[in-house]
Amino acid sequence: MREFEMHRPKVSAYQKMQAGMPLLVFLSYVICSTHLIQAQAVFPLPGWFKNNIGRPAADEKSKMVSDYLNSLNKDGKLSLTEADVIRLVLENNLDVVVERYDPRLAFFDIERAYTLFDPKLQFTLSAGRSTTPLPTNFLTGVNSLTDLQHMANFTFSQLFQTGTQYQIEFDNARQSSNNLRNLVNPLISSSLRATITQPLLKNFGLLPNTRFIRISRNNRDISEHLFAQKIIDMINLVQNLYWDLVFAREDIKVKQRSLDLATKTNEDNKRQVEIGTLAPIEVVKSESEIANRKEDLIVAEFTLKQMEDQMKKLITSLGDPAQITSSIEPLDPTLSPSALKDFDLAQAVSYAIEARPEIKQARKQIENGEIDIQYFRNQLLPRADLSVSYGTAALAGPSKVFAPDGTLLPGPVSGLEDNLHTLFRRDFPTYNAQITVEIPIKNRSGQADYARASIAKRQAERNLKALEQRIALEVRNAHTQLEMNRARIEATQKARELAEKNLDAEQKKFQLGTSTIRFVLEEQRNLAVAQSNELRALVDFTKSKNDLEKAMGKTLEAHSIRIEDAIAGKIEPSKQTLTTPAAGGN
């Protein structure tokens, strides 16, 4: 034993470190590369638990009534422009708040899609003891064999987006027994192996391996476009309600003037009855008309109250919108009838086919279909995987040697340090290269998936064509509605002017005794109807402009709203721009 130890080569600590340096450099490179690729801390480095286990923060507003809304509430009146109600809806409306979560959820689907490429560390620690009875002690020198085993195995692996996969295995074992014939007892063994596998056909390259990532990104975009579509609908809803409020407030004034006129007529009738120039039955007719007009005024006032409650529901997140007791006072005037006269309809249709959120959603669906086709086309290929590996192994432990007379004598003693030195010095290297080919005979599943993906994409393309046709019709219908309401304004203005002249003429005839009070009251009602019709035409023209913006998909741009701000719920006040294509103008 001493002679053996005298002939053992003396290895310095520097030589041991130098022997294991190449493998340590490789391991460091893998870990650092993984860190750069994943852009997060690697287990068990600091920050790994925060990135992987920490609960993501969620931004929530604690205020139920925004500061901006409070700033608009003065002297018991909530003075609002159309831009104000749009901003308040996007900031506070509960339906918008709910829809705002969908794009955020879609972002985490992208994060989940990267899970396939996350590095994985696996380790197994085990200890065991076994006792086995033996029929003879010739081989072991004992009647029952007792083994004590300890294992510590580590595996680090990762799949890259190119399909390349590497795996590093570091296995360690310690085995001892009561076998008297064992030459090394206890036996310490270690092995270290690095394996790289690269698909050559099926699953080769970025295309098949990043399918779910690319689809998840498209789905996130689809989610944003769907959110944009919903907030456009919400903006259009609140715009229509805003202008209905404008009409309701002005219509109450019309009905109040009509009631005042009927009351004045009734007072005049009473005086004429007193002096005997008018029959008492005429007073009954005027009083009946006063009652009818009071009913109209009451209905209009309560309708306005309901509209205000509906508006408060849309612009706040209060459980009971009636907690805002202020009345709503719209500030914006109606759109001028001369606006949008040079509107370019053909350009508007082309713009809508590019800008509508539904179109963008449909095109992303087609992109997803193309990704599926490319993926399933790749899955039709045979599997051919090239694998190369390099490893090294080592043994250590107290040994025994045979004496000249055949007996076992204590031999050289080596421990864990010697075992690791031999391992990292690569005294016993192992090389291996192999290629595995798998050819499906029919591959019915792959062919069915490919055919299904192809048909689904064609279906999505046809759906896009139908959607473009429908959007073009919506734009043309919205423009037709705009022009119709423009024409209505002129017609209702003329009707109101004529109603004023008819009323004036009927009153003069009544004073001369050539007409009755019934015809005077009838002309008063006709004038009130004409005034309401003119006001309705002006409001409908303004609403049709908003409907045209919606049909073109330009609502957000017209109000300088960025979809990112809408998702964040932070809308900055900005000037509204009228929607007209490049060739159009007011």
Buried (B, 14 or more C-beta within 10 A) or exposed (E): EEEEEEEEEEEEEEEBEEBBEEBEEEBEEBBEEBBEBBEBBBBEEEEBEEEEEEEEEEEEEEEEBBEBBEEBBEEEEBBBBBBBBBBBBBBBBEBBBEBBEBBBEBBEBBEEBBEBBBBEBEEEEEEEEEEEEBEEEEEBBBEEBEBBBBBBBBBBBBBBBBBBBBBBBBBBBBBBBBBEBBBBBBBBBBBBBBBEBBBBBBBBEEBBBBBBBBBBBBBBBBBBBBBBBBBBBBBBBBBBBBBBBBBBBBBBEBBBBBBEBBBEBBEBBBEBBEEEEBBEEBBEBBBEBBEBBBEBBEEBBEBBEEBBBBBBBBBBBBEEBEEBEBEBBBEBEBBEBEBBEEBBBEBBBBBBBEBBBBBBBBBBBBBBBBBBBBBBBBBBBEBBBEBBBBBBBBBBBBBBEEEEEEEBEEBBEBEEEBBBBBBBBBEEEEEEEEEEEEEBEEBEEBBEBBEEBBEBBEEBBEEBEEBBEEBBEBBBEBBEBBBEBBEBBEEBBEBBEEBBEBBEEBBEBBEEEEBBBEBBBBBBBBBBBBBBBBBBBBBBBBBBBBBBBBBBBBBBBBBBBBBEBBBBBEBEEEEEEEBBBEEBEE
